[in-house]
Amino acid sequence: MSFVDSDGNIIVPKTVRPLIEYEPTMLGEKRGSLKQYRHGKLHIREYDTYYSVHYDKIDPRNDPFGHIIMDASKYFPGVMMLSLLSNYIIDKER
């Protein structure tokens, strides 16, 4: 078994760590996981038999926009489009 996946996440079998006692979160790509947890910059995805673990550069709970730029840059264009669209709608209603 490989303990690092193709994205560079560390794989921790549940036989090694059966319980995660950190805060569950909805922030992050689920990628088929059962649950996700965050503890500071630590991001954990729970699957049936293992956990996938990595560190984010920026905690999205503290700085969502910074997290998108540094850790989830593929979403940046969509966020910018939503921002521009919301500004357009707000300006149009004035």
C-alpha distance (Angstrom), angle and dihedral (degrees) to the residues before:
residue distance angle dihedral
M1 . . .
S2 3.78 . .
F3 3.79 115.5 .
V4 3.81 95.0 -156.7
D5 3.81 122.2 59.3
S6 3.81 128.1 -146.2
D7 3.83 91.0 -89.3
G8 3.80 93.4 53.4
N9 3.81 94.9 -104.2
I10 3.80 117.1 146.3
I11 3.81 113.0 -119.0
V12 3.81 115.0 -141.2
P13 3.82 115.5 -172.7
K14 3.80 114.4 -134.9
T15 3.80 87.9 -125.9
V16 3.82 86.5 68.6
R17 3.83 96.8 42.3
P18 3.83 111.0 13.9
L19 3.83 96.6 176.3
I20 3.79 133.9 40.9
E21 3.78 112.6 -157.3
Y22 3.80 97.9 -172.1
E23 3.79 130.0 111.3
P24 3.83 114.1 -73.8
T25 3.80 113.4 -128.5
M26 3.78 140.0 -169.9
L27 3.82 91.5 -155.1
G28 3.78 113.9 106.4
E29 3.76 139.8 38.1
K30 3.78 108.8 -56.8
R31 3.83 94.5 -150.9
G32 3.79 92.3 -171.1
S33 3.80 94.7 -52.0
L34 3.79 123.2 146.0
K35 3.83 93.3 -136.4
Q36 3.78 140.2 -9.2
Y37 3.79 128.8 -140.2
R38 3.79 135.3 -166.5
H39 3.77 130.5 -159.8
G40 3.79 110.5 172.6
K41 3.80 105.6 -53.4
L42 3.81 91.8 -19.1
H43 3.83 112.9 110.9
I44 3.81 118.0 -167.3
R45 3.81 127.9 -175.0
E46 3.79 118.1 -162.3
Y47 3.81 120.1 -144.6
D48 3.83 130.3 174.9
T49 3.81 96.8 -85.0
Y50 3.82 106.0 9.8
Y51 3.79 148.1 23.0
S52 3.80 125.4 -120.1
V53 3.82 111.9 -146.3
H54 3.81 135.0 -171.5
Y55 3.79 139.9 150.7
D56 3.79 120.9 -116.7
K57 3.79 118.7 -145.2
I58 3.81 90.1 -133.9
D59 3.81 128.1 27.0
P60 3.84 106.8 -123.1
R61 3.80 91.1 -148.6
N62 3.82 90.0 62.9
D63 3.82 100.8 34.3
P64 3.83 113.7 11.9
F65 3.81 94.8 174.3
G66 3.80 93.0 47.0
H67 3.79 89.4 49.3
I68 3.80 91.4 53.6
I69 3.82 91.1 50.7
M70 3.82 96.5 44.9
D71 3.81 105.8 28.8
A72 3.81 107.8 17.9
S73 3.80 103.4 31.1
K74 3.80 93.5 151.8
Y75 3.83 86.7 73.3
F76 3.82 94.0 51.3
P77 3.85 96.5 91.0
G78 3.81 91.2 50.8
V79 3.80 92.4 48.9
M80 3.80 90.5 49.8
M81 3.82 91.3 49.8
L82 3.82 90.9 50.6
S83 3.79 90.0 48.8
L84 3.80 92.4 50.8
L85 3.81 91.8 45.5
S86 3.81 92.7 50.0
N87 3.81 91.0 48.9
Y88 3.82 89.5 50.3
I89 3.82 92.2 50.3
I90 3.80 92.9 46.8
D91 3.82 92.4 48.0
K92 3.80 91.4 46.5
E93 3.83 91.7 54.4
R94 3.82 93.3 52.9
